[in-house]
Amino acid sequence: MVTIKQVAVHAGVSFKTVSRVVNNDPTVKDINREKVLKAIKELGYRPNRAASLTRRKNSNIYAIIADELLSVPYTFDIIRGAQEIAWQKNKELLILNVNETQASIDRAIESLLEYRVEGVIYSAMYHRQVAIADELKKIPTILANCFPALNNFPCVVPDEQQAGEDITDALIRKGYRRIAFLNLNENIVAAKGRKLGVINSFKKHGLPLDDLHIESVIIGQADGSEVSTSRESAARVIDEFKPDAIICGQDPMALEIYFVVHDKGMIVGKDIGIASFDDWGSIPELLQPNLTTMALPHHAMGRWAMEYLIEQRTDIVHHSLPFKLISRDSF
């Protein structure tokens, strides 16, 4: 293993100069920095992070507690956004995936304390209220894609209501006037906010609410599971309400609606418009025609949360970030 002293000899500088370069000391002369970086590359030197951690007053380590985040493809963008800011600021990011068990959460908190993390992003798989362990009050913490049961932690969340309004505005601008919204489970935050947004858009454009049909097609069960009636409901709504466009609660639902539309001999984008939410993985571009959808701001939330922590903010904020309309060919 190459040592820091060997790097110093190879670069023709002092041991302390190499140490300052490795720790990104801005006062090092450019010529010496170049010598050291060249020597590090030629010798393949890798700093001993564990050793440096014991010497530093601050760890420069931040963490993401991913509450089942890794089970949904597009939520990786929260981690990606946070990682980008961490690297820009010369910070390290520890990622801990947890589930709902207390043992999982306790082990994650132990790791945070062991690594002396300077801040934590607690992120959830979907937009919801969460209960945060009291131990996290000892560490600067911000919530991403979720919000606290009590107003005692800052959070950054997607603006569900504005997303509902924006996608409906886009349909109306294209001339669609009779719209069905097949919503998610009516008890979740996203469904409530998007429903309000869709209604607001109709009112804003002066359109009669009789030309708007809204129903939840993801039904919550007593045991906490959900049942989808997407296909049956879509078939009935198309036959009885006769919409010229359908807004789907999320992209996997839109996939099912495409099948229903096809089975009825209709063409998406021609006979009926289809819109959706989430920009879920490869689904929108696999569908033909490609699906127009509202992309969740996960990447932006990850960046915003990490910047909040690194700036050492302490204000308790409930910050909302907008979705982005990804226009394709489905309406």
Secondary structure, 3 states (H helix, E strand, C coil): CCCHHHHHHHHCCCHHHHHHHHCCCCCCCHHHHHHHHHHHHHHCCCCCHHHHHHHCCCCCEEEEEEECHHHCHHHHHHHHHHHHHHHHCCCEEEEEEECCCHHHHHHHHHHHHHCCCCEEEEEEEEEEEECCCHHHHHCCEEEEEEEECCCCCCEEEECHHHHHHHHHHHHHHCCCCCEEEEECCCCCHHHHHHHHHHHHHHHHCCCCHHHEEEEECEEECCCCCEEECHHHHHHHHHHHCCCCEEEECCHHHHHHHHHHHHHCCCCECCCEEEEEEECCCCHHHHCCCCCEEEECCHHHHHHHHHHHHHCCCCCCCEEEECCEEECCCCC
